[in-house]
């Protein structure tokens, strides 16, 4: 007799990934038989420095290190909710394993590897994590001939710029943009997540020749010979053009995280004042480089650092949402519900994933529909602004399949 452990979803290599957001795992006796129920304990085994898991018999943020189940001998599956135990994220697939043991004999009946896959601070990645990310970015770029061109072309000047930067849809638009890119990277290497650059702190491990490069003469960014970004092509010239304004110990003059969260904090937590973070810290983090493609919205994505910068912008929104319980797209202050600009209203489909639109919205659309994820169906191929808000599935069952290393999943809480 054995026991099967089945996650709700697998990628094309048969791997299941989790974030802090628990998923419903089925455990069953196999093959079915007569007799008494089998009493088991479900827990996790973690490698040193690996991810940890939390278990519960219902969807909750209060999971425990183990849960006891009684498995019917008939083979009927029993549900257990499994999520990453905040803040212990994985560094690689299989560094944490679900184990099912017989409670009487302690015999191991089943084990199932997984990965607590979340977005991390770029400055704290392991060398292996850093290099996996860089390799996946280089593959996507394809020395200028890869699919990265679509991402470059989505974030451009002219009328499309109004979709991305012209109103309160700025944060939702970039959330989907990053997710689209991250899913592309994960199709190349499932263990990769987009890292974030905390632009309000020194990042000595990011501004190195091994990682995001170091600004040199004529603003040409220098990489080590083995850095996969050495072959990067996204603009007129090969390589990356970035000014010298930010270095290993030079921190941009931007609002700190605490100051940014406070923008939308009191007297009532509200998205609209929070969204003014588009200017400071977001705009200032771009301009802190002084020169180079990243200082102009029309060319900014030509610098791979752009995606780490925007990942931090999205993380700040995620942290604000968690701090003030603003995950419900039906709640008054979770978004600027009074937005009237086309493309920025809560029910509007985001361009370009919704295809060409009628003027005044853009009538061309690079890139096609949003990349799918093997881990979730949400937010669909042509997401609306409202589909971006409950990214962890706090309010509704659907989740977008990403999380941040410092923003937990929390089911209920004060709603000021
Ligand atoms: Cu931007």
Boltz pocket constraint, residues with backbone or C-beta under 6 A from the ligand:
constraints:
  - pocket:
      binder: B
      contacts: [[A, 297], [A, 300], [A, 310]]
      max_distance: 6.0
